[in-house]
Amino acid sequence: MEANKRWRDTLKAPLYLLQADIINMKNILQWTLLGALLCNLSAWAVPQQSHVEIRTLIAAFVHEQTLNLPGQVTIMVNEIDRRVSLPACPALEAFLPPGGQLLGNGTVGVRCTADMKKWTLFVPVHIKVSANLLIANSPLQQGHVLRAEDIGNQKSELAQPGILTDPLQAIGKVLKYSVGAGQVLKQDMLRASYVVRQGQTVQIQVERQGLKIHADGQALSNAAEGQTIQVKTSSGQVVSGVVQPDGAVNIRP
């Protein structure tokens, strides 16, 4: 009988310990949940930056930066993911990332410049510009000097920088290569007419201390007004200068 009693006591002891462990685990779980709840309440108590304010700032920034674009500009700022949570900032600043452009699909950055709250967010945007693009009215050959009658226009979306929209940007310019009828004209297709031709005798102008010195020289290349050109003087010296509207070359001392 004594042996049976000791055996029963041995079986009961682990059961009491197990019950105590269960109670301890419940207490730990309760405290853990309470701590998590308090942390969440603390996070909710921190003012969060309004996504609407960020998008409004971006729209205003893009509008200001695109005022000089021709035609009708439409700005679309993407929605910001609701999961993005940022501390409220009293000093927001919009900026264009390096290499970015405000035409077609792009990205605009917004940063908080306030101390202790600095953060940066990049938001996709789409800028659509509808304008009258310049086109060639007929096939034109390389070297052709554009006249008003050579140029037409076509209503379309301005998809990339450099597309011409004002006839004054093209009239009098020279085609670098041939274009087909209806082809959109771009800045890199044209060059200014040469004022100086290679081998031409040009007048060199040097101004020093209020005195102007003039001499003749030989142009070593073709050049338009405002371009830098090298000129060989009568003594054989090669100097560089800027071509003037009358074909003279102004040498800076």
Secondary structure, 3 states (H helix, E strand, C coil): CHHHHHHHHHHHHHHHHHHHHHHHHHHHHHHHHHHHHHHHHHHHHCCECCHHHHHHHHHHHHHHHCCCCCCEEEEEECCCCCCCCCECCCCEEEECCCCCCCCEEEEEEEEECCCCCCEEEEEEEEEEEEEEEEEECCCECCCCECCHHHEEEEEEECCCCCECCCHHHCCCCEECCCECCCCECEHHHEECCEEECCCCEEEEEEEECCEEEEEEEEECCCEECCCEEEEEECCCCEEEEEECCCCCEEECC
